[in-house]
């Protein structure tokens, strides 16, 4: 399920939250796993989710070690200087684990039940062999649940 972490707020990604990869061997390994189109699709889904909700969505795909939840929470806490309004989706295909970690601000808009439904949707797609599609659909579900930030809502 999700865990609320008490911290301040952070509005946008920075060079600290999205470091550039300069290691060519890492990039080659990434290219071998995902096509350019798949990476573009994931990037667009993350960007749109963040833009529509005002929350900062981040994604980790890879091994989470033996203590998956602890590792995901540590990654979330390092995702930027202020992860209150951040959401981390950590997917470890080899371990068959999906962890969703929300900051305290994000948790008010994304209750555990909504996160669990998104994870169920993702794992259903994963079982059918669609990793990218599952993540994109999970991001859409989380975005729909979180809605627009109060600053963008029109008064009634």
matplotlib code that plots the C-alpha trace (Angstrom):
import matplotlib.pyplot as plt

x = [0.0, 1.1, 2.9, 2.6, 5.9, 5.9, 7.8, 7.3, 6.1, 8.0, 6.4, 8.7, 11.4, 15.0, 18.4, 18.7, 15.6, 16.3, 20.1, 21.4, 22.9, 26.3, 27.4, 27.1, 26.9, 23.9, 22.2, 22.9, 21.4, 18.3, 18.0, 18.1, 15.2, 12.9, 12.5, 12.6, 8.8, 8.3, 10.6, 8.8, 5.4, 6.5, 8.0, 4.8, 2.6, 4.8, 4.9, 1.1, 0.3, 2.5, 1.2, -2.5, -2.3, 0.4, 2.0, 5.5, 5.3, 8.5, 9.1, 11.7, 12.0, 14.5, 15.5, 14.4, 16.5, 15.2, 13.3, 11.3, 9.1, 12.1, 14.1, 11.1, 10.6, 14.3, 14.2, 11.1, 12.8, 15.8, 13.6, 14.0, 14.6, 11.0, 9.0, 5.7, 3.8, 5.6, 4.5, 7.0, 6.0, 8.6, 8.3, 10.5, 9.5, 11.9, 10.6, 7.0, 6.6, 5.0, 5.4, 3.6, 5.0, 3.3, 4.4, 2.0, 0.5, 0.0, -1.5, -4.4, -5.3, -4.3, -5.7, -4.4, -7.5, -6.9, -3.2, -4.2, -6.6, -3.9, -1.5, -4.0, -4.6, -0.8, -0.2, -3.0, -1.2, 2.2, 0.8, -0.3, 3.3, 2.6, 5.0, 4.8, 1.1, 0.5, 2.5, 0.9, -2.6, -1.6, -0.4, -3.7, -5.7, -3.6, -4.0, -7.7, -8.0, -5.8, -7.6, -6.4, -4.6, -6.8, -5.1, -6.3, -9.9, -12.6, -14.8, -18.5]
y = [0.0, 3.6, 5.4, 9.1, 10.8, 14.1, 16.7, 20.1, 20.7, 20.7, 21.8, 20.8, 18.5, 19.9, 18.7, 17.3, 15.1, 14.0, 13.7, 13.3, 9.9, 10.2, 6.6, 5.1, 1.6, 2.4, 4.1, 1.1, -1.2, 1.0, 1.1, -2.7, -2.9, -0.2, 1.2, 4.9, 4.9, 3.2, 5.6, 8.5, 7.1, 6.7, 10.2, 11.7, 9.9, 11.1, 14.6, 14.8, 13.2, 15.8, 18.7, 17.8, 17.1, 19.4, 16.4, 15.2, 11.7, 9.7, 6.2, 3.6, 0.3, -2.2, -4.4, -3.2, -5.5, -7.8, -5.0, -3.6, -1.2, 0.3, 0.7, 2.5, 4.8, 5.7, 6.5, 8.6, 10.6, 11.2, 12.2, 15.9, 18.4, 18.4, 15.2, 16.1, 16.4, 13.6, 10.1, 7.3, 4.3, 1.6, -1.5, -4.5, -6.9, -9.6, -9.6, -9.1, -6.1, -2.7, -0.1, 3.3, 5.8, 9.1, 12.2, 13.6, 16.2, 13.6, 11.1, 13.4, 13.3, 9.6, 7.4, 3.8, 2.4, 4.4, 3.4, -0.3, -0.1, 1.4, -1.3, -4.0, -2.5, -2.3, -5.9, -7.2, -5.6, -6.8, -10.4, -10.0, -8.9, -5.1, -3.4, 0.1, 0.0, -1.1, 1.8, 4.3, 3.1, 3.2, 6.8, 7.7, 6.2, 7.9, 11.2, 10.9, 10.1, 13.0, 15.5, 19.0, 21.0, 23.5, 26.4, 25.2, 24.4, 26.8, 28.3, 27.2]
z = [0.0, 0.3, 3.0, 3.8, 4.5, 6.4, 4.5, 2.9, -0.7, -4.1, -7.3, -10.2, -11.1, -11.1, -12.2, -8.7, -9.1, -12.7, -13.1, -16.6, -17.4, -19.0, -18.6, -22.1, -20.8, -18.6, -21.6, -23.8, -21.2, -21.0, -24.8, -24.9, -22.5, -23.8, -27.3, -28.0, -28.4, -25.1, -23.3, -24.9, -23.9, -20.3, -20.3, -21.7, -19.1, -16.2, -17.5, -18.1, -14.7, -13.0, -15.0, -14.6, -10.8, -9.6, -7.9, -8.9, -10.3, -10.5, -11.8, -10.9, -12.8, -11.5, -8.6, -5.1, -3.0, -0.3, 1.6, -1.3, 0.7, 2.7, -0.5, -2.3, 0.7, 0.7, -3.0, -2.5, 0.3, -2.1, -5.1, -4.4, -1.7, -0.7, -1.5, 0.2, -3.1, -4.8, -5.8, -6.6, -8.5, -8.1, -10.3, -9.9, -12.7, -11.6, -8.1, -9.2, -6.9, -7.3, -4.6, -4.6, -2.1, -1.6, 0.3, 3.0, 0.6, -2.2, 0.3, 1.0, -2.6, -3.3, -0.6, -0.1, -1.9, -5.0, -5.1, -4.6, -7.5, -9.8, -8.7, -9.5, -12.9, -13.5, -12.4, -14.7, -17.7, -16.5, -16.4, -20.0, -20.9, -21.2, -18.8, -20.4, -21.0, -17.4, -16.0, -18.3, -17.3, -13.6, -14.0, -15.6, -12.8, -10.2, -12.0, -12.3, -8.6, -7.6, -9.8, -10.4, -7.7, -5.8, -7.6, -11.0, -10.0, -11.1, -8.3, -8.4]

ax = plt.figure().add_subplot(projection="3d")
ax.plot(x, y, z, "-o")
ax.set_aspect("equal")
plt.show()
